[in-house]
Amino acid sequence: MRILIGADTYAPHVNGASYFAQRLAVALSARHEVHVAAPSTRSRSFTGMTREGIVEHRVRSLPVPGHPGFRFCPPFGLRSEARRILDEVRPDVVHVQSHFPLCRALIDAANERGILVVATNHFMPENLVHYLPIGSSGRATVHEWAWRDAARVYARADVVTAPTPYAAALATVAGVPGPVLPLSNGIDLTRFREQQGTAAEFRLRYGVPDKPTITYVGRLDAEKNLDVVVRAFAAVRRSLDAQLLIVGAGAERHILTALAAELGLSEHVTFTGFVADSDLPSAYAATTVFVNAGTAELQSLVTLEAMASGRPVVGADAAALPHLVLDDETGYLFPPGDSEILADRLVKLLCDPKLVAEMGHRARLVAEQHDEVRTVAAFEQLYAIRPARETTEVAA
């Protein structure tokens, strides 16, 4: 089968949607001819092949102001570019990862040619609108418009999926034509597993002491609420000699560094910056408890990775996190924004190694339900569906 994956965010972008698209492409390439259409890493379009044999069609792009390393495809000329790619590739299915300009153009071009379109939604307006300096009422208006816009685009897909039942229900309520199928992003259980033996290597490389460790992995952006984690850690330090490990990069790093200094925590908080994907299993191996205070998670790949690594998770009782963090089973939930209760949950785990091991083992069992092999097989079944749309005349 010839598969074209469309992604408005892709390598070298660092986020869950980008990683999912990359991992799906690699997994599918073992049995299929896989092409990817994604923003170029420069101002012009080009085509190349990865070492896995994936053909990447990089589309001209511009940098995103204020977000170094991120690029987007401006709408002008995208329809022609999408038609060119589809006519060159002649895919059996187009699987888009968003409703943004590049994927929107790919959907239109696929509809014109009668090609099956599968769309996976990774979008929550909450991840974007808080950056807009337009006040709460303005952000509410943009939030509502953003979902209407997404629904209009996804209405042109033959199948729409989302990573969790929560994400599927959210999209349906927001107006995305249903049924929206819940289909996990999946996790590579062979890479992330219990009893990793590489913790010492990670500690040595990143200067992390060998003592009880609370870890966060991911973007350091506002919606991740890492200030809540830092404040909770200050309370933890009042009773325990623990450390906080923050793995990742983002716009909030300088704010978080200043907050840690203000609270007298600087020598107990390690900011590693960006860590290569190949080092992540070692990061989880160096972890005692994983924490996620985010309130806009449609699934959270990093939470799945930590759980697959046999680590309990303390997560915000918000969005899709309760689908993974089963309270008092695989970890604990806490009220969003409540640093005192978060600290209490963390102390309870850090003081009880046996409880950490038991919850970590149960976390692994839950993660096993999200085996990437199942995810890929499910998408392969969807790709075999006959498109409901008839081919229309292609515009000149």
URDAPE-V751845 format. One record per residue. N is the residue number from 1. D_CENTER is the distance of its C-alpha to the mean C-alpha in whole Angstrom. Layout:
n=N d_center=D_CENTER
n=N d_center=D_CENTER
This chain:
n=1 d_center=26
n=2 d_center=25
n=3 d_center=22
n=4 d_center=20
n=5 d_center=16
n=6 d_center=16
n=7 d_center=13
n=8 d_center=13
n=9 d_center=11
n=10 d_center=11
n=11 d_center=13
n=12 d_center=14
n=13 d_center=11
n=14 d_center=8
n=15 d_center=5
n=16 d_center=2
n=17 d_center=5
n=18 d_center=7
n=19 d_center=7
n=20 d_center=7
n=21 d_center=10
n=22 d_center=11
n=23 d_center=11
n=24 d_center=13
n=25 d_center=15
n=26 d_center=16
n=27 d_center=17
n=28 d_center=19
n=29 d_center=21
n=30 d_center=23
n=31 d_center=25
n=32 d_center=24
n=33 d_center=25
n=34 d_center=21
n=35 d_center=21
n=36 d_center=18
n=37 d_center=19
n=38 d_center=16
n=39 d_center=17
n=40 d_center=20
n=41 d_center=20
n=42 d_center=23
n=43 d_center=25
n=44 d_center=27
n=45 d_center=26
n=46 d_center=26
n=47 d_center=25
n=48 d_center=25
n=49 d_center=24
n=50 d_center=22
n=51 d_center=23
n=52 d_center=22
n=53 d_center=24
n=54 d_center=21
n=55 d_center=23
n=56 d_center=21
n=57 d_center=22
n=58 d_center=21
n=59 d_center=22
n=60 d_center=24
n=61 d_center=22
n=62 d_center=22
n=63 d_center=20
n=64 d_center=19
n=65 d_center=21
n=66 d_center=20
n=67 d_center=17
n=68 d_center=18
n=69 d_center=16
n=70 d_center=15
n=71 d_center=17
n=72 d_center=17
n=73 d_center=20
n=74 d_center=23
n=75 d_center=24
n=76 d_center=28
n=77 d_center=29
n=78 d_center=25
n=79 d_center=27
n=80 d_center=29
n=81 d_center=27
n=82 d_center=25
n=83 d_center=28
n=84 d_center=29
n=85 d_center=26
n=86 d_center=27
n=87 d_center=30
n=88 d_center=30
n=89 d_center=27
n=90 d_center=29
n=91 d_center=26
n=92 d_center=26
n=93 d_center=23
n=94 d_center=20
n=95 d_center=17
n=96 d_center=15
n=97 d_center=11
n=98 d_center=13
n=99 d_center=16
n=100 d_center=16
n=101 d_center=19
n=102 d_center=19
n=103 d_center=17
n=104 d_center=20
n=105 d_center=23
n=106 d_center=22
n=107 d_center=22
n=108 d_center=25
n=109 d_center=27
n=110 d_center=26
n=111 d_center=28
n=112 d_center=31
n=113 d_center=31
n=114 d_center=30
n=115 d_center=27
n=116 d_center=25
n=117 d_center=22
n=118 d_center=19
n=119 d_center=16
n=120 d_center=12
n=121 d_center=11
n=122 d_center=8
n=123 d_center=10
n=124 d_center=11
n=125 d_center=14
n=126 d_center=14
n=127 d_center=11
n=128 d_center=14
n=129 d_center=17
n=130 d_center=18
n=131 d_center=18
n=132 d_center=21
n=133 d_center=25
n=134 d_center=26
n=135 d_center=27
n=136 d_center=26
n=137 d_center=28
n=138 d_center=26
n=139 d_center=23
n=140 d_center=24
n=141 d_center=25
n=142 d_center=22
n=143 d_center=20
n=144 d_center=22
n=145 d_center=23
n=146 d_center=19
n=147 d_center=19
n=148 d_center=22
n=149 d_center=21
n=150 d_center=18
n=151 d_center=21
n=152 d_center=23
n=153 d_center=21
n=154 d_center=20
n=155 d_center=23
n=156 d_center=24
n=157 d_center=22
n=158 d_center=23
n=159 d_center=21
n=160 d_center=18
n=161 d_center=15
n=162 d_center=12
n=163 d_center=10
n=164 d_center=12
n=165 d_center=16
n=166 d_center=15
n=167 d_center=13
n=168 d_center=15
n=169 d_center=18
n=170 d_center=17
n=171 d_center=17
n=172 d_center=20
n=173 d_center=22
n=174 d_center=20
n=175 d_center=22
n=176 d_center=20
n=177 d_center=23
n=178 d_center=23
n=179 d_center=22
n=180 d_center=19
n=181 d_center=18
n=182 d_center=15
n=183 d_center=14
n=184 d_center=11
n=185 d_center=9
n=186 d_center=11
n=187 d_center=12
n=188 d_center=14
n=189 d_center=17
n=190 d_center=19
n=191 d_center=17
n=192 d_center=16
n=193 d_center=19
n=194 d_center=22
n=195 d_center=25
n=196 d_center=23
n=197 d_center=26
n=198 d_center=24
n=199 d_center=24
n=200 d_center=27
n=201 d_center=26
n=202 d_center=23
n=203 d_center=25
n=204 d_center=28
n=205 d_center=25
n=206 d_center=24
n=207 d_center=27
n=208 d_center=25
n=209 d_center=28
n=210 d_center=29
n=211 d_center=29
n=212 d_center=27
n=213 d_center=23
n=214 d_center=20
n=215 d_center=17
n=216 d_center=14
n=217 d_center=11
n=218 d_center=9
n=219 d_center=10
n=220 d_center=13
n=221 d_center=13
n=222 d_center=15
n=223 d_center=13
n=224 d_center=12
n=225 d_center=16
n=226 d_center=17
n=227 d_center=20
n=228 d_center=21
n=229 d_center=20
n=230 d_center=22
n=231 d_center=25
n=232 d_center=24
n=233 d_center=25
n=234 d_center=28
n=235 d_center=29
n=236 d_center=28
n=237 d_center=30
n=238 d_center=33
n=239 d_center=34
n=240 d_center=32
n=241 d_center=32
n=242 d_center=28
n=243 d_center=25
n=244 d_center=22
n=245 d_center=20
n=246 d_center=17
n=247 d_center=15
n=248 d_center=13
n=249 d_center=14
n=250 d_center=14
n=251 d_center=17
n=252 d_center=18
n=253 d_center=19
n=254 d_center=23
n=255 d_center=23
n=256 d_center=21
n=257 d_center=24
n=258 d_center=27
n=259 d_center=26
n=260 d_center=26
n=261 d_center=29
n=262 d_center=31
n=263 d_center=30
n=264 d_center=32
n=265 d_center=29
n=266 d_center=28
n=267 d_center=30
n=268 d_center=28
n=269 d_center=24
n=270 d_center=23
n=271 d_center=20
n=272 d_center=19
n=273 d_center=18
n=274 d_center=15
n=275 d_center=15
n=276 d_center=15
n=277 d_center=13
n=278 d_center=17
n=279 d_center=17
n=280 d_center=14
n=281 d_center=17
n=282 d_center=19
n=283 d_center=17
n=284 d_center=17
n=285 d_center=21
n=286 d_center=22
n=287 d_center=20
n=288 d_center=22
n=289 d_center=20
n=290 d_center=16
n=291 d_center=16
n=292 d_center=13
n=293 d_center=15
n=294 d_center=12
n=295 d_center=13
n=296 d_center=11
n=297 d_center=8
n=298 d_center=8
n=299 d_center=7
n=300 d_center=6
n=301 d_center=5
n=302 d_center=8
n=303 d_center=10
n=304 d_center=10
n=305 d_center=11
n=306 d_center=14
n=307 d_center=15
n=308 d_center=16
n=309 d_center=17
n=310 d_center=20
n=311 d_center=19
n=312 d_center=19
n=313 d_center=17
n=314 d_center=18
n=315 d_center=16
n=316 d_center=16
n=317 d_center=18
n=318 d_center=16
n=319 d_center=14
n=320 d_center=12
n=321 d_center=13
n=322 d_center=16
n=323 d_center=15
n=324 d_center=14
n=325 d_center=16
n=326 d_center=20
n=327 d_center=22
n=328 d_center=25
n=329 d_center=24
n=330 d_center=20
n=331 d_center=21
n=332 d_center=21
n=333 d_center=20
n=334 d_center=21
n=335 d_center=22
n=336 d_center=20
n=337 d_center=21
n=338 d_center=24
n=339 d_center=24
n=340 d_center=27
n=341 d_center=26
n=342 d_center=23
n=343 d_center=25
n=344 d_center=28
n=345 d_center=25
n=346 d_center=24
n=347 d_center=28
n=348 d_center=29
n=349 d_center=26
n=350 d_center=27
n=351 d_center=31
n=352 d_center=31
n=353 d_center=30
n=354 d_center=31
n=355 d_center=28
n=356 d_center=25
n=357 d_center=26
n=358 d_center=27
n=359 d_center=24
n=360 d_center=22
n=361 d_center=23
n=362 d_center=23
n=363 d_center=19
n=364 d_center=19
n=365 d_center=21
n=366 d_center=18
n=367 d_center=16
n=368 d_center=18
n=369 d_center=18
n=370 d_center=14
n=371 d_center=16
n=372 d_center=14
n=373 d_center=18
n=374 d_center=18
n=375 d_center=15
n=376 d_center=17
n=377 d_center=20
n=378 d_center=19
n=379 d_center=18
n=380 d_center=21
n=381 d_center=23
n=382 d_center=22
n=383 d_center=22
n=384 d_center=26
n=385 d_center=27
n=386 d_center=29
n=387 d_center=28
n=388 d_center=30
n=389 d_center=31
n=390 d_center=34
n=391 d_center=34
n=392 d_center=35
n=393 d_center=37
n=394 d_center=35
n=395 d_center=36
n=396 d_center=38
